[in-house]
Each structure stands twice: as structure tokens, then as C-alpha cells.
């Protein structure tokens, strides 16, 4: 017998050595309780000694175990990963010879396409009848409650299987890693690789949706607010177009996944790739600047918004450079100076000051200042003293000349409610984010959220004195603010700027991997550290000599240092 310390209820359970967590879950923990809402969620996976494991994990030694459901981020990832495998199986049954490619995430779910023969083949869009057949096959497998199983096999064997299935990027990834064995999953006789645990069986995947979109469709997982319903359709056309443009760029360079990226780096192509990526990104700044310049008779204000670590600061500076080349003179107003007095700042559900709320800003003063500037007047800009919690006026005046244009950066910049009294036709809105369409392989997309977390962790450690652990623990709060104040308004942008760079994950790995390894197993940040380390383990890091080739004006210099903007 071995002891299992279950944190869900604080009890110690004695089980027979070799028992699976599924046996214990079915008997004692079929559901978990959300500590904040009290809602019950079906158990999907478990944290074993702070590491994510599937419920088929066999206990031969004492462990600390926390059973998790869809309310937990790793529970959601486990469900969505398993749902992707279910879809993959159904595609092979309904559309033989077609390859499923999970392109990227969208507000409504995962955007997927079917390709002829391989991931680089032409797109195949199912008609309405085909989509019905796909849904029906998925539902049939859910009702059959088929088990997900896993084992390690020789990497050469896995490569041959993936090549035969038209999954060239999976095979290339395995070759680039140079390992003798790899773990694969099996579902009803089909083999595949998904980088993380699965739910025990298809019967757990009761809620899903397939929504036709663009050249493919969205795979809709359950809604976080109501797991009995799928994630609803949300505006996503502009965001999708940005993703698709980046995906096309990846294929133009011949890099369709992490495996092909690793191959390029191992062949000595890092510096050439760095130069190519930076040249392309400069063209993006030129594109946005040209859009603004074409409307110079009307537009006098540029608002830039984006989530944390999207490169807003560098984007503002580089956009300003391009506008100067066109003969315009950018001026900057820092929205952080328009906070209200501390005693007027709203509080969140935990009673803490909510500095990200729209009401935390003096919107009336901001609107008056902008209207005065637009009418040719002069304003005295405030400076906010964060220690004293109130603004000061120190004789810093501003007015706009004929060629001047105002640039303002902030999380509410896409929300029309920020300056409702200002003529909206005078404002040009830009949404900036790191929207990578580079995938691990055909069925495993790279999280743009994790990409930004790595950026922030490196920057905060190097220049803000914040530990990697603190950054990880703060991240859920940051994400809540983004979901509430940024993402609902991203389709309001007149232009979307993608700050992602193909070489940035190999760059960030060099800095982030040592930081993540410092996080102690007892830390609540440890599960995320393990997950990120596992992801980075698939990527070949840049060398210091290759990192030295990153230009001093690069967005990534905002995070690793050496920027000259």
C-alpha cells in the first residue's frame, strides 16, 4: 500500500501500489470543487507532486496529488488537447488522405484547416454535409468512450508513422531532437503525438462544437463560464487575417513548424533568419505608418493597445520613426499620468486597487485635453505621483502644430468608452500583439500567451528585479485584465501589428530556461515552470554569437536589453 496525500480535501488515501489515479478519482474524487465559486467540475487530470499527469498515472510511491477539472488552466489544456486528438481521428475516418492542421487559437476556439496529403498541401474546405459527418463521427466516438493510451516507441518508428500519415512536421521535429525514443498516444488503433496528458477516454469530451470559418473551421471547446455550452462565436475576422498573414510568411520561409525551424538553426541559418525577420517587421511598421499618413488630413491621434509584453513600447517608438520619415512629428502622451486620485480608484473583488479598470483613469480630464489639442489649443499635462497617489501639474505644456501627431499607448486604447467626447474620426487605433502562427507540429499550436509570458519573465528578471516565480504567479491576474479590458475590443483596431518573430523562441530559450530551472518544486509556480521547460525542450536555442546579431532596434531588445530606440 502507498499513501496519497490529496490536497482537494486534505486527506491521506491508502491505495494498492500500482493503482492508477483514475481508480481513486472514480471512487473518491469524480468531481472537484472550484475554491472561488464552489462549482463542481468533472475530474480530468491531476497534479502529482506539482507536475501535470493524466489519470492513468500509476502510484508506486507516496505522492501529493491535486485532482483538477476544467476550472484549472491545465485541466482546460488537457481537455482541448484531447479534443484535438478526437477531431484528428474523425478527420482520418471521414476524409481519408486529408491532414488536419491546427493553425492557431481564436476567441471562439482553435482555427483548423484540412490539407490535401500534407500540412503544406492545398486547403480542402468541407461543405455543410461534410461538417455534419465530421461532427457525427466525433459524437459517435464520444459515445463509445474509447480509451486514450500511451507508450514510448523508438523515434525512427514514430518518424515512419508520421511520414506515412502525411505529418511531415511531426517527423521533422522528431529528427531535429535527435532522441532514441519518444512518447506517442493511441486512440482506436491510430497513432499520434500530443505534447501533454490526455483525459482517460473520449467519453469525457461531451461538449464541443465545429463552426465553419474562413477556409476551415473553429474547434470550439466548452465555455469557461458554463462547461455545458461551447465557447460562443466572437468577432475574430481581423485577428484571423493577422494570423493567416503570419502563417503564410512562415511557409514562405520554409518553416512550417518547430522541427523545420530547428533544422534551419542547426544548419547555421540563424543570423540569416534574424535579418530576414527584422526586415519583414520593418515593412510592417512602414505599412502602418503609410495608412496613418494617407489619412493625415483627418487623423491627429494614434492609440496603441495590446496585451502585456506585446512590444507596445518598441512599436510606438519604431512607428514614430517611420512617421518622421514621412514628414510628420509624433508627440507622446503617457496615459499612466491620467490616473485618478488614489481614493477614487476602484477596487476588485479581492478589495485590491484595480488600476486596470477604465474608471481608474480621469476620463473627463483626458477627453478635455484631447479636444483642446484637436481644436488648436494648449494644455498642461499632468504627472502622476504613484507614491502619493495623485497627479501634479508642473508646467509641462503641449499643443499640436500642423504636422504633429499624437501617439498614446495604453490597455484601454481600443475601447471607445475611454474618450467618448472626442471625435472618433480623428483617432487611428492600432492593436499590437505577438501573434505567432509557428506551431510545434501539425496538431500542436504554440500558445501566444506562453510566448508573451516568456518575454515578460526575461524582461522583468533582467530589468525590474522581479523573480521568475513572481512573474508566473502574477500572470493569471494580468490575463484577467487582458480578457476584460483588451481582447473584447481588438476588432476595433484600424490596423493590427504582429510583433512575433520566427526566431524569438530560440532566443528566449537561451534566457528563460535557466530562470525556470531555479523555481523550487515546492513553489506554486513550479507546475507552470515544468510545463514551459517541457515546451522549450523541443526548441534549439540560439548561441550568444547569434544573439549578438539581433539589431539594437529590434522589439526583442525591449526584453533582453541592448535597445537603442
Secondary structure, 3 states (H helix, E strand, C coil): CEEEEECCCCEEEEECCCEEHHHHHHHHCCEEECCCCCCEEECCEEEECCEEECCCCEECCCEEEEEECCCCHHHHHHHHHHHHHHHHHHHHHHCCCEEEEEEEEECCEEEEEEEECCCCCCEECCCHHHHHHHHHHHHHHHHHCCEEEEEEEEHHHHHHHHHHCCCHHHHHHHHHHCCCEEEEEEECCEEECCCCCCCCEHHHCCCCEEEEECCEEEEECECCCCCCCECCCCCCHHHHHHHHHHHHHHHHCCCCCHHHHHHHHHCCCHHHHHHHHHHHHHHHHHHHHHHHHHCCCCCCEEEEECCCCCCHHHHHHHHHHHHHHCCCEEEEEEHHHHECCHHHCCECCCCCECCCCHHHECHHHHHHHHHHHHCCCCEEEEEEECCCCEEEEEEEEECCCCCEEEEEECCCCCCHHHHCCCCHHHEEEEEEECCCCCEEECCEECCHHHHHHHHHHHHHHHHCCCCHHHHHHHHHHHHHHHHHHCHHHHHHCCEEEECCCCCHHHHHHHHHHHHHHCCCCCCCCHHHHHHHHHHHCCCCCCCHHHHCCCCCCCCCHHHHCCCCC
